Amino acid sequence: MSRETALNSGEPDCQKGKTGSLFQRCVRWSLLAGAGVLLSGCSLIRSPVLDPQGPVALDERNLLLVSLAIMMIVAIPAIGLTLFFAWRYRSGANRPDYDPEWSRAPALEAAIFLVPAAIIVVLGTLVWVYTHRLDPYKELAAGREPFQVQAVALDWKWLFLYPELGTASVNELSFPADRPVSIEITSDTVMNALMIPALGGQIYAMAGMRTKLNLLANEPGTFDGRNTMYSGDGFPDQHFQAHALTDSEFEAWKAKVKASANALDARAYVALHEKSSANPVSYYSSFEPGLFDLILRKYAPITGPYESKAAEIICRGAA
């Protein structure tokens, strides 16, 4: 082959190498960009569970991380050994056949059975301890009486009643930042679940039943809350803001709600109960006395006349 022929035959290879290098760079940058988009969902802004703002959420996050670390005791060696064996005994490795005596390997069998068993015992102990420690019905010891709130799940909105204030709000929960919050929860529709991830875990809301959730914010702030149980067409918009307010901010908020021209009597509640989605925040300067219990009464067997006109209106849904 002449020198000219050799040079000419080498030109396509050089050009192909440049093209291949460019292609590899494009693929590499595309993968990095895709990974960035996917991992953006792992930021603390989008993952309040990993950025707790209260003692309950902090304990839940610590339990999650400790459990993950314990499980990695098995997962990491298993993944590492899988990759090592795939490389060591790959095709073309030119290694002699390996024929171990599997019937007599007491050390290996002990590791296979005892290590996972120990992990299960440790995880079970942690779950037992933290289940009682984080009992959502247990009031938090914070040196002050809890601020009482009653939450009612509707289609597709949240109603919050404040017995201490005699007021109510829709799709907004406000409370003093330096007091624990004790929330009684029920549903006047299908099953829902109330959750404020930055402050604690979820608790189900069920028609005719009363559940409880106790939370505490470490400092003033605004946190996202929502229904985490699919409940129909308006489910994506069934969320609210939880505001932990300073004393001055809370006093201003109370005055604003008290100044509202709306009153949540029995007939107003029946109208509010109608299905609607993406509801704006609204306030009520007063609500029907015992409204939370009347909503529970709605799902109890009726054995006689209603105890009040309000009970009849709410239970029959007659606006």
GIGI-V924696 format. One record per residue. N is the residue number from 1. RES is the residue in one letter. PSI is psi in radians with two decimals (999 if undefined). OMEGA is omega in whole degrees, 0 to 359 (999 if undefined). D_FIRST is the distance of its C-alpha to the first C-alpha in Angstrom with 1 decimal. Layout:
n = (N;N)
res = (RES;RES)
psi = (PSI;PSI)
omega = (OMEGA;OMEGA)
d_first = (D_FIRST;D_FIRST)
This chain:
n = (1;2;3;4;5;6;7;8;9;10;11;12;13;14;15;16;17;18;19;20;21;22;23;24;25;26;27;28;29;30;31;32;33;34;35;36;37;38;39;40;41;42;43;44;45;46;47;48;49;50;51;52;53;54;55;56;57;58;59;60;61;62;63;64;65;66;67;68;69;70;71;72;73;74;75;76;77;78;79;80;81;82;83;84;85;86;87;88;89;90;91;92;93;94;95;96;97;98;99;100;101;102;103;104;105;106;107;108;109;110;111;112;113;114;115;116;117;118;119;120;121;122;123;124;125;126;127;128;129;130;131;132;133;134;135;136;137;138;139;140;141;142;143;144;145;146;147;148;149;150;151;152;153;154;155;156;157;158;159;160;161;162;163;164;165;166;167;168;169;170;171;172;173;174;175;176;177;178;179;180;181;182;183;184;185;186;187;188;189;190;191;192;193;194;195;196;197;198;199;200;201;202;203;204;205;206;207;208;209;210;211;212;213;214;215;216;217;218;219;220;221;222;223;224;225;226;227;228;229;230;231;232;233;234;235;236;237;238;239;240;241;242;243;244;245;246;247;248;249;250;251;252;253;254;255;256;257;258;259;260;261;262;263;264;265;266;267;268;269;270;271;272;273;274;275;276;277;278;279;280;281;282;283;284;285;286;287;288;289;290;291;292;293;294;295;296;297;298;299;300;301;302;303;304;305;306;307;308;309;310;311;312;313;314;315;316;317;318;319)
res = (M;S;R;E;T;A;L;N;S;G;E;P;D;C;Q;K;G;K;T;G;S;L;F;Q;R;C;V;R;W;S;L;L;A;G;A;G;V;L;L;S;G;C;S;L;I;R;S;P;V;L;D;P;Q;G;P;V;A;L;D;E;R;N;L;L;L;V;S;L;A;I;M;M;I;V;A;I;P;A;I;G;L;T;L;F;F;A;W;R;Y;R;S;G;A;N;R;P;D;Y;D;P;E;W;S;R;A;P;A;L;E;A;A;I;F;L;V;P;A;A;I;I;V;V;L;G;T;L;V;W;V;Y;T;H;R;L;D;P;Y;K;E;L;A;A;G;R;E;P;F;Q;V;Q;A;V;A;L;D;W;K;W;L;F;L;Y;P;E;L;G;T;A;S;V;N;E;L;S;F;P;A;D;R;P;V;S;I;E;I;T;S;D;T;V;M;N;A;L;M;I;P;A;L;G;G;Q;I;Y;A;M;A;G;M;R;T;K;L;N;L;L;A;N;E;P;G;T;F;D;G;R;N;T;M;Y;S;G;D;G;F;P;D;Q;H;F;Q;A;H;A;L;T;D;S;E;F;E;A;W;K;A;K;V;K;A;S;A;N;A;L;D;A;R;A;Y;V;A;L;H;E;K;S;S;A;N;P;V;S;Y;Y;S;S;F;E;P;G;L;F;D;L;I;L;R;K;Y;A;P;I;T;G;P;Y;E;S;K;A;A;E;I;I;C;R;G;A;A)
psi = (2.32;2.86;-0.67;-0.72;-0.71;-0.72;-0.74;-0.68;-0.36;-0.29;-0.76;-0.65;-0.72;-0.78;-0.69;-0.64;-0.70;-0.74;-0.76;-0.69;-0.74;-0.75;-0.75;-0.70;-0.70;-0.76;-0.76;-0.81;-0.59;-0.72;-0.72;-0.73;-0.75;-0.71;-0.66;-0.72;-0.76;-0.74;-0.22;-0.45;-0.18;0.06;2.75;-0.50;-0.69;-0.12;1.28;-0.35;-0.57;-0.03;1.17;2.53;0.29;2.84;-0.59;-0.86;-0.59;-0.80;-0.68;-0.72;-0.74;-0.70;-0.72;-0.80;-0.69;-0.75;-0.72;-0.75;-0.69;-0.74;-0.46;-0.31;-0.58;-0.72;-0.79;-0.86;-0.66;-0.79;-0.76;-0.78;-0.61;-0.81;-0.69;-0.79;-0.68;-0.63;-0.78;-0.68;0.56;2.82;2.32;0.18;-0.22;0.77;2.60;2.73;2.48;2.05;1.40;2.82;1.51;-0.35;-0.25;1.47;1.16;-0.65;-0.76;-0.76;-0.67;-0.75;-0.71;-0.66;-0.70;-0.68;-0.90;-0.65;-0.73;-0.69;-0.71;-0.72;-0.78;-0.80;-0.70;-0.69;-0.77;-0.79;-0.72;-0.83;-0.84;-0.46;-0.73;-0.62;-0.63;0.49;2.04;-0.31;-0.23;2.19;2.51;2.39;1.83;0.16;-0.05;2.69;2.46;2.59;2.10;2.31;2.50;2.15;2.32;2.15;2.24;3.10;1.95;1.45;2.91;2.30;2.22;2.18;2.43;1.58;-0.58;-0.50;-0.37;0.35;3.05;2.79;2.72;2.23;0.49;2.28;2.16;2.51;2.79;2.41;-0.40;0.24;2.46;2.71;2.20;1.98;2.14;2.36;2.39;3.11;2.47;0.61;-2.61;3.05;2.33;3.13;2.16;2.30;2.32;1.59;-0.60;-0.30;-0.43;-3.10;-3.12;2.64;2.37;2.57;2.11;2.46;2.31;0.08;2.70;2.09;2.96;2.69;2.23;2.22;2.89;2.33;2.37;-0.54;2.93;2.56;3.03;2.26;2.57;2.39;2.71;3.02;2.18;0.18;2.09;2.27;0.33;-2.85;-0.73;0.14;-0.77;-0.46;0.12;1.31;2.94;2.95;2.32;2.12;2.06;1.96;2.63;2.97;-0.78;-0.71;-0.67;-0.67;-0.71;-0.68;-0.75;-0.76;-0.68;-0.74;-0.71;-0.48;-0.08;2.49;-0.11;2.43;2.29;1.29;-3.05;-0.78;-0.65;-0.61;-0.72;-0.68;-0.71;-0.52;-0.32;2.55;2.34;2.63;2.82;0.75;2.40;2.84;2.36;2.73;2.66;2.19;-0.25;2.86;2.81;2.22;2.31;0.45;-0.73;-0.76;-0.56;-0.62;-0.70;-0.67;-0.50;-0.50;0.18;2.64;2.35;1.99;-0.01;-2.91;2.68;2.58;-0.28;2.87;-0.63;-0.74;-0.70;-0.73;-0.80;-0.76;-0.59;-0.26;0.52;1.86;999)
omega = (180;180;180;179;180;180;180;181;181;183;179;180;179;180;179;180;178;179;179;179;178;179;180;179;179;179;182;180;177;178;179;178;178;178;179;179;181;183;177;177;180;180;181;179;182;183;182;177;180;178;188;179;179;184;180;179;179;178;179;178;180;177;179;183;178;179;179;180;180;181;178;176;177;188;184;177;180;179;180;180;177;179;180;181;179;179;186;184;179;177;180;180;179;176;178;178;179;184;184;177;187;183;181;177;185;180;179;180;178;179;183;185;187;181;176;179;179;179;178;179;180;179;178;178;178;180;179;183;184;176;178;180;183;177;184;179;184;178;183;179;182;177;179;178;180;174;187;177;174;184;180;177;178;175;346;187;178;174;179;178;181;183;181;183;184;182;181;177;177;177;171;177;179;182;178;184;185;178;173;181;177;186;169;189;171;179;173;178;179;180;174;175;181;179;170;192;182;183;181;185;185;174;182;174;185;182;179;181;181;174;185;177;178;184;176;176;181;183;179;180;178;187;179;174;181;169;181;179;183;186;176;189;185;183;183;183;183;179;183;176;175;184;170;192;171;182;181;179;181;177;178;179;178;180;180;181;179;181;180;179;183;175;183;175;186;182;177;178;179;177;178;183;180;182;176;181;181;181;173;176;177;185;176;183;177;175;182;179;179;185;181;179;177;177;175;181;182;184;176;178;180;182;182;180;177;184;180;177;179;179;180;181;183;183;180;179;182;179;999)
d_first = (0.0;3.8;6.7;8.3;6.3;6.7;10.2;11.0;10.3;12.5;15.3;16.9;17.1;18.9;21.1;21.9;22.9;25.2;26.7;27.2;28.9;31.2;32.1;33.0;35.2;36.9;37.6;38.8;41.2;42.4;43.3;45.1;47.0;48.0;49.2;51.2;52.9;53.7;55.0;57.1;59.6;60.0;61.5;65.1;66.1;65.2;66.1;69.7;69.9;67.8;69.8;73.4;76.4;79.1;80.1;79.7;76.1;75.3;76.4;74.5;71.3;71.8;72.4;69.2;67.1;68.8;68.3;64.6;64.2;66.0;63.8;60.7;61.7;60.5;57.9;55.7;55.5;54.9;52.0;50.5;50.8;49.2;46.1;46.1;46.4;43.7;41.3;42.6;42.7;39.6;37.4;34.9;37.1;37.4;41.1;43.8;46.1;49.0;52.3;55.2;58.9;59.9;63.5;64.3;63.1;66.3;64.7;62.1;64.7;67.0;64.4;63.5;67.1;69.0;66.7;66.7;70.5;71.2;69.3;71.3;74.5;73.6;72.6;75.7;77.9;76.3;76.8;80.4;81.2;79.6;81.0;84.5;83.7;82.2;84.8;84.8;88.6;89.3;90.6;88.7;90.7;90.4;94.0;94.8;95.8;93.0;92.7;93.4;91.3;91.4;88.3;88.3;85.2;85.5;83.3;81.1;82.6;84.2;87.9;89.1;92.8;94.3;97.6;98.4;98.1;99.2;96.2;93.0;89.5;86.8;83.1;83.9;85.1;86.6;88.2;89.2;86.3;88.6;90.1;88.6;88.3;89.8;88.7;90.4;88.1;88.8;87.5;89.3;86.5;83.8;82.4;80.7;79.4;80.1;77.6;77.2;74.0;74.5;78.0;77.9;77.0;78.0;81.3;82.0;84.6;86.4;89.2;92.6;91.3;91.3;88.5;88.2;85.7;86.3;84.0;84.1;82.1;81.5;81.8;82.2;79.3;78.2;76.5;75.1;77.0;76.5;77.1;74.4;75.7;74.5;77.7;76.7;75.6;76.5;75.1;72.2;74.8;77.3;76.8;79.0;79.2;81.1;82.6;83.8;86.1;88.0;91.8;92.1;89.3;90.9;94.3;92.8;91.0;94.3;96.2;93.6;93.9;97.6;97.7;96.0;98.1;96.7;98.7;97.2;100.3;100.1;99.5;96.8;95.1;95.1;93.5;90.9;90.2;88.7;85.0;83.0;79.6;78.3;81.9;82.5;84.4;88.1;91.2;94.7;97.6;99.3;98.8;101.0;102.7;101.2;98.4;95.9;98.5;99.3;95.6;95.7;99.1;97.4;95.7;98.8;101.0;103.8;107.2;109.5;109.9;107.5;108.8;108.2;107.4;104.1;103.2;103.9;101.8;98.8;99.0;99.5;97.1;99.6;99.1)
